[in-house]
Structures are given as structure tokens and as C-alpha cells.
Amino acid sequence: MHNPAAETAQVSAAAAGASLTPLLQVDRVSLQYRTATAVVQATHEVSFDVHPADRFVLLGPSGCGKSSLLKSVAGFLPPAAGEIRLDGQSVRNPGPDRIVVFQEFDQLPPWKTVLQNVMFPLLASKTLGKKEAAERARHYLDKVGLARFADAYPHTLSGGMKARVAIARALAMQPKMLLMDEPFAALDALTRRKMQEELLTLWDEVRFTLLFVTHSIEEALVVGNRILLLSPHPGRVRAEINSHQYDLSSLGGAGFQQTAQRIHRLLFDEGGAPAAAVEQPINFGDVRFSY
């Protein structure tokens, strides 16, 4: 079961600057895209740290550079300025220590069974032999509740089941970091809620480190224990918020809704809301501003 109390202790220790060393360090990273006629600035001097077992969410409106940041952490997009370090080593290329789960699940080769799809990166990277890869793949398929669908083909699965296969395939590589780029955005509302619940349950069991991209404030509060708020294009850090106290059971609660409203103001109110307009005081101990 999801355990906010245990998680609170972990996050508080990290926030207090305890002995935890950041697994990921993003240091003043600016990202650019070059087109035929112009250079497009995606982000401007974005910095943040991700600690082991964090569920760190990049939240912001479309075009703020959050997916670009995830691609840069994955090694697909080199920074125009700044540096990204994983375990103290500069990130320059993609690697099996960072596995990405994308929004589109047609990334599963349709001619491979579910088991073969999960085994594929283990074999392609020569991480394991065929027997060991099959054992590990079955282990993670069991974790996501798809053990009995090991011999099924992707076209027979629902969207939510395909998402679970993609997550199992990523976790089977046992990466240092799991990167998820709006992985549930294409799902219907009920399936999306179920996938959020299953992701949290899986995190409770495996305690992987997650970097998660979304433009949904509600999803950020549910999935993340820390949230980085990015301004509209080009993306700059607005604030960082601890959100470990919320989970799916918090939905609809007054505190959850008030926090969601405050996040909306931080994201979209350029000058900040006037003091008189803030009905509930912001807990500044949970918010770190960036100017």
C-alpha cells in the first residue's frame, strides 16, 4: 500500500540536506532547437536535483520545455548551455541507465508477444542471456499484473495494458532512472486514474527513481513527491513544491484543491497573486521560489 508517512520521512531528510546525494543534477540547462530559419529557445537556465527513489515531476503548460528536458536527461538532446550529471558523470549520450516510457504505445513491435517485447531491450543490449532475460521479463510482467498475457500480442491489449507492458519493459532493464513523458495522456480518464494507482503501487514495491512529465496539475500532485513548476516558453523554473502528502485518496479534498489552485497561480500569474486574493496562506516551507 502507498505509505505517505514513510515517504514524508524520506522527503524531509532529502529536503533537510541529509546524507542523500542527488542521483541526477540538472545545472543551469538551456535547450535550443534549430530550424531552417531560426533558433528556438526551449528552456533557460533550468536547475534541479533528483534524489534516489524520488518521484520528481516536471509540470508546466505546453511549450515550456518539460519534454525537452526529459529528452536531454535521456541523452537525446544536448544542452546549449549548462550540464546534466547522473551519478556525478556528465550525460552526453543515451544509455541503459535511463529508460524512457513515451506517450504512444505503438512503440511495442506488433510481431512480438508481450514477453518478447519485455525481453527485447535486455537481449539487444546484451544485458542478459535469453533464459535470464525471460525470467526477469516474467518477474516484471507479474509486477504489473500481466503474467497471464505473456504470450499475447500487442493488438489484443487495451491501451492501459499496453502502458503496463511499456513500464514492465522499462523496469526490466533495472535503470538508475525511469523517464516518463506524459505516459497516460492518451488514455481515457478511468484508465488513466487506474494507471496512476498502479504506478504508485509499483513504486512502493520497487522504489525506482522517476522523472515524470505532465501538464496536468492534478496528475502532478498525485504522482509526484516533488514538483518543479516551469514557466511558459521558454521554460524557466518558477518554483519547486513538496507534494508527498498527496495521493489518489486526496482527490476532492479541500487541501488538495487549494494546493492545485496555488500551483495554477504560480504557473500562470506573471506578477503573482495579490495578497488579498489568496484565500488560504501558502505554506512557504513547502515552496522554493526561483527568480
GUPARO-977464 format. One line per field, with one value per residue: x, y, z of N, C-alpha, C in turn. Coordinates in pm, whole numbers. Each point is the difference from the previous one (the first is absolute). Layout:
BEGIN
n_xx = (X | ...)
n_yy = (Y | ...)
n_zz = (Z | ...)
ca_xx = (X | ...)
ca_yy = (Y | ...)
ca_zz = (Z | ...)
c_xx = (X | ...)
c_yy = (Y | ...)
c_zz = (Z | ...)
This chain:
BEGIN
n_xx = (84 | -54 | 119 | -89 | -23 | 24 | -79 | -81 | 34 | -18 | -111 | -42 | 52 | -56 | -117 | 32 | 27 | -70 | 40 | -127 | 73 | -21 | -94 | -90 | 89 | -100 | 107 | -93 | -90 | 55 | -119 | 47 | -94 | 69 | -66 | -64 | -84 | 0 | 43 | -65 | -20 | 32 | 120 | -5 | 122 | -47 | -23 | 33 | -24 | 32 | -57 | 76 | -83 | 44 | -118 | 86 | -87 | 9 | -47 | -80 | -34 | -76 | 114 | -8 | 15 | -110 | -59 | 39 | -32 | -111 | -14 | 30 | -80 | -86 | 55 | -127 | 2 | 116 | 34 | -61 | -39 | 93 | -30 | -11 | -10 | 35 | -21 | -4 | -52 | 67 | -125 | 46 | -40 | -91 | -64 | 31 | 76 | -51 | -117 | -46 | -110 | -35 | -64 | 64 | -94 | -4 | 78 | -106 | 105 | -90 | 115 | 28 | 4 | -87 | 22 | -10 | -105 | -31 | 21 | -61 | -22 | -40 | -59 | -66 | -9 | -31 | -106 | -85 | 23 | -37 | 56 | 108 | 3 | -32 | 90 | 87 | -23 | -3 | 111 | 38 | -28 | 49 | 104 | -17 | -12 | 104 | 26 | -133 | 52 | 91 | -90 | -63 | -65 | 77 | -36 | 23 | 86 | -54 | -36 | -76 | -34 | -10 | -62 | -65 | -17 | -25 | -75 | -57 | -6 | -42 | -82 | -26 | 27 | -79 | -58 | 97 | -61 | -128 | -3 | -103 | -27 | -79 | 39 | -84 | 57 | 35 | -3 | -113 | -88 | -88 | 46 | 0 | -113 | -42 | 55 | -54 | -110 | 4 | 26 | -87 | -83 | 32 | -10 | -111 | -14 | 26 | -64 | -45 | 96 | -94 | 15 | -104 | -42 | -62 | -116 | -29 | -53 | -119 | 42 | 53 | -108 | -66 | 70 | 23 | 125 | 51 | -35 | 53 | -31 | -36 | 57 | -94 | 1 | 136 | 13 | -46 | 82 | -127 | -7 | 40 | -87 | -1 | -29 | 90 | -69 | 6 | -116 | -38 | 24 | 92 | -32 | -34 | 110 | -35 | 87 | -41 | -126 | 23 | 69 | -97 | -84 | 75 | 9 | -130 | -13 | 78 | -74 | -117 | 11 | 28 | -86 | -63 | -77 | -84 | 56 | -82 | 56 | 95 | -100 | 89 | 69 | 100 | 23 | 69 | -20 | -111 | 31 | 76 | 7 | -14 | 92)
n_yy = (-121 | 105 | 42 | 101 | -65 | -121 | 37 | 49 | -106 | -75 | 62 | -6 | -123 | -24 | 53 | -72 | -55 | -111 | -122 | 10 | -64 | 110 | -75 | 96 | 69 | 86 | 47 | 97 | -92 | 45 | -16 | -37 | 42 | -57 | 99 | -9 | 67 | -80 | 54 | -108 | 90 | -123 | 8 | 67 | -49 | -118 | 2 | -126 | -60 | -123 | -38 | -101 | -71 | 116 | 57 | 42 | 101 | 5 | 113 | 16 | 117 | -26 | -50 | -47 | -104 | -44 | -27 | 121 | 39 | -71 | 48 | 114 | -27 | -37 | 116 | 33 | 95 | 31 | 42 | 116 | -9 | -5 | -78 | -125 | -36 | -122 | -15 | 130 | -80 | 78 | 35 | -87 | -122 | -62 | -66 | -127 | 97 | 44 | -50 | 26 | 39 | -14 | 103 | -22 | -95 | 64 | 38 | -75 | -66 | 13 | -33 | 70 | -111 | 7 | -129 | -20 | 82 | -62 | -115 | 62 | 105 | -99 | -54 | 107 | 31 | -130 | 52 | -85 | -125 | -85 | -98 | 72 | 42 | -125 | -43 | 94 | -24 | -129 | 25 | 84 | -95 | -82 | 84 | 6 | -125 | -28 | -75 | 1 | 119 | -79 | -86 | 105 | 51 | 106 | -45 | -99 | 95 | 40 | 129 | -24 | -111 | 69 | 91 | -102 | -45 | 125 | 8 | -119 | 34 | 120 | -47 | -85 | 116 | 13 | 105 | 91 | 26 | 10 | 26 | 75 | 2 | 59 | -104 | 72 | 95 | -108 | -27 | -73 | 83 | -100 | -29 | 131 | 10 | -107 | 56 | 114 | -66 | -65 | 119 | 57 | -98 | 9 | 132 | -27 | -86 | 78 | 114 | 1 | 62 | 93 | 29 | 76 | 2 | 113 | 29 | -111 | 105 | -53 | -37 | 121 | 46 | -79 | 20 | 129 | -9 | 38 | 129 | 4 | 126 | -13 | 115 | 72 | -39 | -1 | -129 | 63 | -21 | -30 | -130 | -49 | -99 | -20 | -117 | -45 | 102 | 5 | -66 | -113 | -34 | 86 | -64 | 124 | -25 | 74 | -68 | -112 | 41 | 37 | -113 | -69 | 75 | -23 | -127 | 5 | 65 | -90 | -86 | 62 | 32 | 76 | 83 | -121 | -79 | 105 | 51 | 100 | -42 | -20 | -89 | -92 | 13 | 35 | -131 | 108 | -82 | -9 | 129 | -29 | 133 | 30 | 91)
n_zz = (0 | -57 | 42 | 4 | 115 | -54 | -99 | 94 | 73 | -110 | -37 | 126 | 3 | -119 | 39 | 106 | -120 | 31 | 35 | -43 | -90 | -71 | -51 | -20 | -70 | -11 | -63 | 21 | -30 | -111 | -58 | -119 | -86 | -96 | -60 | -115 | 80 | 110 | 114 | 40 | 95 | 43 | 61 | 116 | 12 | -34 | 131 | 27 | 117 | -35 | 115 | 44 | -76 | -51 | 12 | -90 | 10 | -132 | 50 | -104 | -57 | -105 | -46 | 126 | -80 | 63 | -117 | -35 | 123 | -11 | -123 | 59 | 105 | -96 | -36 | -34 | 94 | -59 | 121 | -27 | 127 | 95 | 104 | -45 | 130 | -30 | 131 | -18 | -96 | -84 | -24 | -88 | 34 | -77 | 96 | 28 | 55 | -118 | 42 | -123 | 62 | -128 | -51 | -116 | 4 | -121 | 105 | 33 | -46 | -97 | -58 | 108 | 73 | 99 | 21 | -129 | 11 | 113 | -63 | -101 | 82 | 79 | -108 | -47 | 130 | -18 | 65 | -60 | 30 | -94 | 68 | 34 | -127 | -34 | 89 | -37 | -129 | 30 | 68 | -96 | -86 | 91 | 11 | -134 | 48 | -77 | 107 | 8 | -31 | 57 | -42 | 52 | -104 | -25 | -120 | 87 | 29 | 113 | -8 | 106 | -63 | -113 | 74 | 55 | -125 | -42 | 110 | -21 | -129 | 41 | 93 | -99 | -57 | 105 | -62 | -1 | -117 | 36 | -130 | 41 | -131 | 91 | 76 | 75 | -71 | -68 | 130 | 6 | 55 | -14 | -123 | -26 | 68 | -67 | -109 | 43 | 34 | -116 | -55 | 83 | -28 | -129 | 15 | 70 | -102 | -106 | 34 | -126 | -69 | 13 | -129 | 34 | -125 | 37 | -61 | 70 | 61 | -25 | -122 | -11 | 60 | -83 | -111 | 16 | 49 | -119 | -12 | -123 | 30 | -128 | -31 | -61 | -124 | 11 | 27 | 107 | 101 | 29 | 32 | 116 | -7 | 131 | -55 | 87 | 48 | -133 | -18 | -59 | 126 | -43 | -113 | -30 | 71 | 105 | 76 | -62 | 5 | 124 | 17 | -63 | 71 | 107 | -39 | -27 | 116 | 59 | -72 | 24 | 128 | -105 | 55 | 5 | 71 | 0 | 109 | -33 | -114 | 90 | -18 | -43 | 113 | -80 | 12 | 32 | 101 | -75 | -12 | -106 | 11 | -129 | -3)
ca_xx = (-84 | 71 | 24 | 45 | 77 | 139 | 52 | 26 | 130 | 103 | 9 | 46 | 145 | 62 | -18 | 86 | 138 | 64 | 113 | -34 | 63 | -88 | 30 | 1 | 20 | -19 | 68 | -13 | -9 | -76 | -18 | -39 | -27 | 35 | -82 | 63 | 2 | 18 | 36 | -111 | 43 | -98 | 10 | 103 | 72 | -80 | 79 | -69 | 63 | -89 | 65 | -44 | -138 | -92 | -94 | 19 | -88 | 15 | -137 | -11 | -87 | 59 | 103 | 90 | 128 | 11 | 36 | 138 | 87 | 4 | 81 | 138 | 44 | 15 | 118 | -38 | 8 | 108 | -26 | 74 | 79 | -26 | 45 | -82 | 87 | -64 | 101 | 123 | 58 | -71 | -84 | 32 | -66 | -95 | 60 | -96 | -27 | -116 | -95 | -112 | -134 | -63 | -145 | -57 | 36 | 26 | 142 | 12 | -4 | -122 | 28 | 55 | -93 | 25 | 125 | 110 | 18 | 71 | 133 | 78 | 114 | 99 | 79 | 65 | 113 | 85 | 1 | -22 | -25 | -142 | -69 | -7 | -88 | -138 | -35 | -19 | -119 | -119 | -6 | -57 | -138 | -78 | -11 | -102 | -126 | -22 | 68 | -76 | -6 | 137 | 3 | -91 | 61 | -45 | -129 | -109 | 0 | -57 | 100 | 59 | 86 | 121 | 79 | 64 | 108 | 110 | 61 | 71 | 119 | 97 | 50 | 80 | 139 | 49 | 77 | 15 | -107 | -109 | -45 | -134 | -42 | -146 | -27 | -140 | -81 | -85 | -97 | -123 | 15 | -2 | 122 | 111 | -1 | 45 | 142 | 67 | -4 | 91 | 137 | 34 | 14 | 125 | 109 | 9 | 67 | 131 | 68 | 81 | 6 | -88 | -14 | -131 | -44 | -145 | -52 | -117 | 30 | -53 | 86 | 127 | -17 | -25 | 114 | 130 | 26 | 56 | -47 | 67 | -91 | 69 | -76 | -21 | 117 | 84 | -18 | 85 | -52 | -84 | 4 | 3 | -98 | -12 | -139 | -4 | -116 | -118 | -9 | -133 | -104 | -11 | -79 | -126 | 16 | 16 | 141 | 48 | -50 | 66 | 137 | -9 | -26 | 122 | 92 | -48 | 40 | 145 | 34 | -56 | -8 | 135 | 46 | -37 | -131 | 1 | -20 | -142 | -69 | 36 | -90 | 70 | 143 | 91 | 101 | 125 | 96 | -12 | 18 | 126 | -19 | 115 | -21)
ca_yy = (121 | 127 | 38 | 139 | 30 | -41 | 84 | 132 | -5 | -3 | 128 | 100 | -17 | 57 | 145 | 55 | -9 | -110 | -64 | -41 | 70 | -4 | -93 | 82 | 143 | 83 | 122 | 118 | -55 | 68 | -87 | 70 | -72 | 77 | -22 | 52 | 146 | 63 | -80 | 7 | -25 | -84 | 27 | 96 | -17 | -81 | -80 | -78 | -126 | -113 | -93 | -138 | -35 | 111 | 7 | 141 | 36 | 126 | 46 | 130 | 4 | -45 | 87 | 52 | -69 | -112 | -121 | 22 | -29 | -144 | -53 | 35 | -93 | -131 | 3 | 19 | 141 | 60 | 138 | 110 | 53 | -74 | -139 | -101 | -103 | -116 | -62 | 78 | -6 | 82 | -72 | 44 | -89 | -92 | -116 | -90 | 43 | 89 | -59 | 92 | -48 | 110 | 8 | -90 | -138 | -76 | -31 | -144 | -70 | -82 | -139 | -64 | -18 | 86 | -46 | 33 | 145 | 35 | -58 | 54 | 87 | -77 | -77 | 90 | 65 | -109 | 7 | -135 | -106 | -22 | -60 | 98 | 108 | -48 | -4 | 137 | 54 | -56 | 61 | 134 | -14 | -34 | 123 | 89 | -73 | -50 | -129 | -94 | 50 | -4 | -50 | 80 | 99 | 135 | 43 | -56 | 65 | 134 | 105 | -9 | -119 | 34 | 87 | -84 | -73 | 95 | 23 | -123 | -8 | 98 | -41 | -122 | 42 | 45 | 123 | 90 | 98 | -22 | 127 | -19 | 122 | -1 | -137 | -38 | 107 | -52 | -92 | 60 | 48 | -109 | -78 | 84 | -6 | -133 | -9 | 77 | -83 | -113 | 52 | 25 | -131 | -57 | 76 | -47 | -129 | 0 | 123 | 55 | 146 | 36 | 136 | -11 | 123 | 15 | 137 | -7 | 32 | -108 | -118 | 31 | -13 | -140 | -86 | 48 | 45 | 135 | 54 | 119 | 79 | 69 | 110 | -13 | 8 | -116 | -50 | 39 | -55 | 90 | -42 | -144 | -26 | -134 | -45 | -137 | -21 | -27 | -118 | -9 | 18 | 143 | 67 | 56 | 60 | 145 | 33 | -34 | 100 | 128 | -9 | 4 | 139 | 78 | -37 | 67 | 141 | 7 | -28 | 86 | 141 | 52 | 87 | -54 | 43 | 95 | -66 | -5 | -98 | -133 | -29 | -84 | 31 | -100 | -49 | 29 | -105 | -101 | 60 | 70 | 84 | 33 | 130)
ca_zz = (0 | -3 | 139 | 4 | 120 | -24 | -107 | 58 | 67 | -103 | -68 | 97 | 13 | -121 | 2 | 104 | -44 | 70 | -66 | -135 | -110 | -116 | -108 | -121 | 20 | -119 | 45 | -86 | -136 | -105 | -115 | -123 | -124 | -119 | -118 | -122 | -1 | 131 | 115 | 96 | 138 | 69 | 144 | 34 | 127 | 92 | 94 | 102 | 41 | 26 | 91 | -16 | 37 | -21 | -113 | -29 | -110 | -73 | -26 | -63 | -118 | -126 | -53 | 103 | -8 | 94 | -74 | -48 | 113 | 17 | -110 | 27 | 104 | -66 | -85 | -140 | -35 | 79 | 42 | -61 | 111 | 123 | 3 | 66 | 56 | 61 | 86 | -8 | -134 | -97 | -97 | -137 | -95 | 61 | 63 | 65 | 138 | -8 | -93 | -23 | -36 | -73 | 1 | -100 | 30 | -121 | 2 | 20 | -128 | 0 | -32 | 120 | 110 | 116 | 61 | -91 | 6 | 123 | -10 | -112 | 34 | 77 | -96 | -96 | 67 | 51 | 146 | 50 | -97 | -29 | 114 | 108 | -45 | 11 | 143 | 50 | -66 | 67 | 133 | -7 | -48 | 119 | 80 | -57 | -13 | -137 | -16 | -83 | -137 | -53 | -138 | -83 | -89 | 37 | -57 | 79 | 132 | 15 | 17 | 133 | 4 | -76 | 87 | 100 | -67 | -18 | 131 | 35 | -86 | 51 | 131 | -15 | -22 | 131 | -22 | 113 | -5 | -94 | -54 | -57 | -69 | -7 | -45 | 9 | -61 | -107 | 57 | 51 | 138 | 97 | -16 | 46 | 146 | 38 | -26 | 104 | 120 | -18 | 3 | 140 | 65 | -49 | 63 | 137 | 1 | -64 | 40 | -107 | -8 | -110 | -51 | -62 | -65 | -20 | 4 | 88 | 140 | 83 | -14 | 65 | 145 | 33 | -34 | 47 | 136 | -20 | -128 | -50 | -82 | -109 | -60 | -145 | -89 | 29 | 135 | 113 | 126 | 80 | 140 | 26 | 105 | 57 | -14 | 48 | 86 | -82 | -86 | -61 | 102 | 29 | -102 | 47 | 132 | -2 | -6 | -135 | -94 | 27 | -52 | -146 | -39 | 21 | -108 | -122 | 8 | -16 | -139 | -102 | 40 | -22 | 108 | 131 | 45 | 112 | 128 | 34 | -84 | 45 | 110 | 95 | -3 | -55 | 92 | -69 | 28 | -104 | -132 | -21 | -117 | -83 | -62)
c_xx = (87 | 11 | 53 | 86 | 147 | 64 | 34 | 136 | 113 | 19 | 51 | 151 | 72 | -7 | 92 | 148 | 76 | 101 | -31 | 71 | -92 | 45 | 14 | 17 | -13 | 44 | -6 | -6 | -91 | -2 | -51 | -31 | 38 | -92 | 73 | 17 | 33 | 52 | -108 | 52 | -109 | 0 | 114 | 51 | -86 | 92 | -92 | 80 | -108 | 76 | -49 | -140 | -96 | -100 | -8 | -78 | 40 | -138 | 2 | -88 | 72 | 103 | 97 | 134 | 15 | 37 | 142 | 99 | 12 | 85 | 148 | 58 | 23 | 123 | -28 | 21 | 109 | -32 | 80 | 89 | -38 | 42 | -101 | 94 | -86 | 105 | 135 | 66 | -85 | -77 | 27 | -75 | -108 | 73 | -105 | -28 | -115 | -94 | -123 | -127 | -73 | -153 | -63 | 48 | 8 | 150 | 24 | -6 | -116 | 25 | 61 | -109 | 35 | 133 | 120 | 28 | 79 | 143 | 90 | 116 | 108 | 92 | 78 | 122 | 101 | 16 | -11 | -8 | -149 | -76 | -18 | -93 | -147 | -44 | -26 | -126 | -128 | -18 | -69 | -140 | -93 | -20 | -110 | -131 | -29 | 65 | -76 | -18 | 137 | 4 | -96 | 79 | -59 | -138 | -119 | -15 | -70 | 114 | 70 | 94 | 129 | 91 | 74 | 114 | 121 | 72 | 81 | 129 | 108 | 61 | 86 | 146 | 66 | 86 | 19 | -118 | -102 | -54 | -133 | -52 | -150 | -53 | -148 | -93 | -97 | -110 | -126 | 16 | 5 | 126 | 120 | 8 | 52 | 150 | 81 | 8 | 102 | 146 | 46 | 19 | 132 | 120 | 19 | 81 | 146 | 86 | 100 | 0 | -71 | 12 | -120 | -43 | -152 | -35 | -126 | 42 | -44 | 91 | 135 | -9 | -18 | 127 | 127 | 13 | 70 | -39 | 80 | -95 | 80 | -91 | -29 | 127 | 69 | -6 | 105 | -61 | -80 | 10 | 17 | -84 | 12 | -147 | -19 | -125 | -126 | 13 | -142 | -113 | -21 | -91 | -133 | 8 | 28 | 148 | 59 | -42 | 65 | 144 | -1 | -24 | 124 | 104 | -40 | 42 | 150 | 42 | -39 | -14 | 139 | 51 | -27 | -133 | 12 | -34 | -147 | -74 | 30 | -81 | 68 | 149 | 79 | 99 | 136 | 110 | -2 | 27 | 135 | -11 | 131 | -31 | 98)
c_yy = (125 | 54 | 142 | 31 | -35 | 90 | 139 | 4 | 5 | 137 | 109 | -8 | 61 | 151 | 66 | -8 | -108 | -67 | -43 | 89 | -5 | -105 | 77 | 146 | 70 | 141 | 108 | -39 | 85 | -91 | 81 | -100 | 90 | -40 | 59 | 151 | 64 | -100 | 21 | -37 | -79 | 24 | 98 | -26 | -70 | -86 | -76 | -126 | -105 | -101 | -142 | -22 | 119 | -33 | 149 | 35 | 135 | 41 | 138 | -7 | -53 | 102 | 54 | -73 | -120 | -131 | 12 | -30 | -151 | -65 | 30 | -89 | -140 | -6 | 23 | 144 | 67 | 143 | 100 | 67 | -77 | -145 | -87 | -111 | -110 | -77 | 69 | 3 | 81 | -86 | 55 | -80 | -80 | -118 | -83 | 36 | 100 | -54 | 89 | -78 | 118 | -7 | -102 | -142 | -87 | -25 | -148 | -70 | -99 | -148 | -75 | -16 | 97 | -39 | 39 | 150 | 41 | -52 | 77 | 92 | -72 | -78 | 91 | 69 | -100 | 9 | -139 | -98 | -29 | -56 | 100 | 115 | -40 | -2 | 140 | 62 | -51 | 60 | 137 | -1 | -38 | 124 | 92 | -73 | -56 | -136 | -93 | 47 | -5 | -41 | 75 | 97 | 138 | 38 | -56 | 69 | 135 | 102 | -8 | -119 | 26 | 91 | -82 | -81 | 93 | 27 | -123 | -11 | 95 | -46 | -126 | 32 | 45 | 125 | 77 | 96 | -41 | 136 | -21 | 133 | -5 | -138 | -38 | 99 | -53 | -92 | 73 | 25 | -113 | -85 | 77 | -3 | -135 | -14 | 80 | -82 | -114 | 45 | 23 | -131 | -65 | 72 | -44 | -130 | 11 | 119 | 47 | 152 | 43 | 149 | -1 | 135 | -1 | 147 | 5 | 25 | -114 | -122 | 23 | -19 | -145 | -84 | 42 | 13 | 137 | 44 | 125 | 72 | 81 | 105 | -30 | 34 | 136 | -40 | 49 | -58 | 108 | -32 | -150 | -28 | -144 | -41 | -142 | -31 | -39 | -133 | -5 | 20 | 148 | 74 | 49 | 63 | 149 | 39 | -26 | 107 | 136 | 0 | 6 | 143 | 87 | -31 | 69 | 147 | 16 | -20 | 112 | 147 | 60 | 81 | -55 | 57 | 102 | -72 | -15 | -107 | -142 | -33 | -84 | 30 | -113 | -40 | 16 | -99 | -111 | 54 | 71 | 78 | 21 | 129 | 20)
c_zz = (0 | 142 | 8 | 120 | -18 | -104 | 53 | 66 | -102 | -64 | 93 | 17 | -119 | 4 | 102 | -37 | 74 | -91 | -142 | -102 | -120 | -102 | -132 | 39 | -135 | 40 | -108 | -149 | -88 | -122 | -119 | -110 | -117 | -114 | -121 | 5 | 134 | 102 | 105 | 139 | 72 | 150 | 24 | 141 | 106 | 86 | 94 | 28 | 21 | 84 | -26 | 58 | -2 | -111 | -34 | -126 | -60 | -47 | -64 | -123 | -123 | -49 | 102 | 4 | 91 | -70 | -56 | 111 | 21 | -110 | 22 | 109 | -60 | -89 | -146 | -47 | 84 | 40 | -83 | 103 | 125 | -13 | 73 | 47 | 63 | 77 | -13 | -136 | -98 | -100 | -139 | -105 | 71 | 62 | 71 | 145 | 7 | -108 | -8 | -32 | -62 | 9 | -95 | 26 | -125 | -15 | 27 | -135 | -3 | -29 | 118 | 105 | 113 | 65 | -86 | -1 | 123 | -3 | -97 | 41 | 81 | -92 | -93 | 62 | 55 | 151 | 61 | -117 | -11 | 120 | 113 | -37 | 12 | 146 | 54 | -61 | 67 | 139 | -6 | -62 | 115 | 86 | -51 | -28 | -137 | -23 | -93 | -144 | -69 | -148 | -93 | -87 | 29 | -53 | 77 | 135 | -3 | 14 | 133 | 13 | -78 | 83 | 105 | -59 | -16 | 131 | 43 | -80 | 51 | 132 | -8 | -27 | 130 | -13 | 131 | 8 | -106 | -42 | -70 | -54 | -26 | -40 | -2 | -72 | -105 | 52 | 43 | 149 | 102 | -7 | 50 | 152 | 50 | -19 | 102 | 129 | -11 | 2 | 143 | 77 | -40 | 61 | 145 | 9 | -44 | 43 | -106 | 7 | -127 | -33 | -93 | -55 | -15 | -9 | 87 | 144 | 91 | -7 | 68 | 151 | 42 | -17 | 72 | 150 | -2 | -140 | -33 | -94 | -101 | -61 | -146 | -77 | 4 | 146 | 97 | 127 | 72 | 148 | 6 | 123 | 49 | -1 | 53 | 82 | -78 | -73 | -53 | 100 | 33 | -98 | 56 | 137 | -10 | -12 | -137 | -99 | 22 | -52 | -152 | -50 | 17 | -107 | -129 | 1 | -21 | -145 | -94 | 40 | -4 | 118 | 137 | 45 | 112 | 130 | 33 | -76 | 45 | 124 | 108 | -7 | -61 | 107 | -68 | 36 | -105 | -139 | -4 | -131 | -75 | -74 | -115)
